[in-house]
Amino acid sequence: MRVLFVSFFVMLIDQLSKLAVKGFSIPFINFHHIGMFEGERIRILGDFFRITFIENPGMAFGLNPGISFKLWITIFSLLASSGIVFYLFIVKNERFTLRFSLALILGGAIGNLIDRIFYGVFYGYAPLFYGKVVDFLDVDFFHFALFGKTFDRWPIFNVADASVTIGVLILLIFHSRTQEKKQDKIIDENTPQISLESESNDTKTTN
């Protein structure tokens, strides 16, 4: 299952980038990385691309379903991640694009799951399973409305979110192409048979 290295790499990059933004300490070696304060912005490409540190207590696009539902989101994410791992073993002999897309989704899901499960305890602001997700990638985009909220920039996201999105897009694109190829193959396989049956019937009619 070498494709799981893709998931591990995504999770590692996601966590390292989040720790670099939020900051962390390793007391026993007296190491302290300050990081950014919440709401701080660093311009990378002017206002088009910025590093903006926020913490998301809820779901994607800044939706906050409430603390009681937050636990269920974390548990569902844990079960979904376990399900993807199990499914990857089932499809280990399937095409690479399917396994690669699932590995990207898995890596991103685990990356955000670590935030939700451990960050509250690690940073001392919430119990286990109630942590906040660190977001920091801030990109300018066209104005749009979603779930009753109006956005003048794309909602701030992280490496895990990007990995899940790319994985889903690859899965949708290549799955639809595969389905089209399967349908074409079925048609090609049945067309000669239909022609032969037609010719046979014509011969019988003539006789």
Order of alpha helices (4+ residues) and beta strands (2+ residues): alpha-beta-beta-beta-beta-alpha-alpha-beta-beta-alpha
